[in-house]
Amino acid sequence: MRVRATTAALLIVLAGGCARGDVTTGAPAPVPARSGAPAPDVHDRWKSCDTAAPPSVDDWFTAGQDALSLPRLDDGFQPVAAIVCRVEMREVPGTGMVAIAEEVRADDLTVLLPTLRLPDEPATAEACTEELPLVPWLALVDRDGRWIRPGVPIDSCRKPRIEFRQAYGALVTTVVTSRRLPGR
């Protein structure tokens, strides 16, 4: 089954960026410190989101934020697919809202890869909104099945750059696995 990487609600959140609205003034948010490694850690073989992503249900909702400080994608790793580990709240008739964990895969990275190589923008002295747009838990897989978690480029408001958000929002993905999470 082919599905879009995001829902309409998610696109609204991702579109937030540095748009004016409820804003704060003064010094920009501190720049996330990229980890000291010059390139992302390469892991042996992709297995699944269940083994790579955070084990706690609550952690799934914030797990991607560390991508704002991870090392950036360089030319040393040649991805052929992207894996996104995500949790969505869905209405189930007779049950109410439940948390569904999904692993989705995108094989066309034509638009996404160049955005992952964009530089971080310098911090702004302008006003920025306080919300933090979703940062997906994203892994890139090479032809040998090895994988990395790349850093996501940040804008002048210390949020994922709009070019990345748009490319991510346009990914066409295939659901690999989907399951209901307990306790939600």
Steps between C-alpha positions, in 0.01 A plus 500: 500500500647839400442790739630853546762545774284745692139582570344843453539577871866409489555726201350789694743439785794460264409820316531702822866590458584857587161635399379786714228422753556436870855620500777559746759771460853540616779252459437206269482151639843350564652323205478123544852367531573250226671194643876496459508235228548643149250250354207294632571162661456216250313203646544146365160396372151649516258270681190698596368802682420271792872431550642843405250761623428579867323226696268732700171607343542851639854525361373433145332841496824689571763256374580685179604824673856373545540520120544876550839426658612183319789515247390596151484276194816511293608334174657204682165322542286431192138437605251321275198516733361687798325337794272705725394368839188682615208485737162640411187532706201353315132467578392137525120454499381369836841554659586867463844639428784249484872534428611324182871441439600485135816436309484653153751490217572746218709388204507826302738735684553740210354802680585407861877438477602848380306656788683283755827648370389864542700699756357614831393865484646749748272589792275802452439796725148515358194366677427128468199290588531277805369172356746240380391334177517125490843357431450151358690196628673444169754237397676474165591156367769420242503216242676269751228552763721715723327804650555841656292767673596827331488841660226730372598853386366778721370843409568835665234420763675169590227292337525257206558699181189548288665333200545184705146517638355536151710216357409275792132589459517404132653155559292218359526211742395140531389364835737221606339423838214644701392401849299632791710604798383383843389748760363766268 
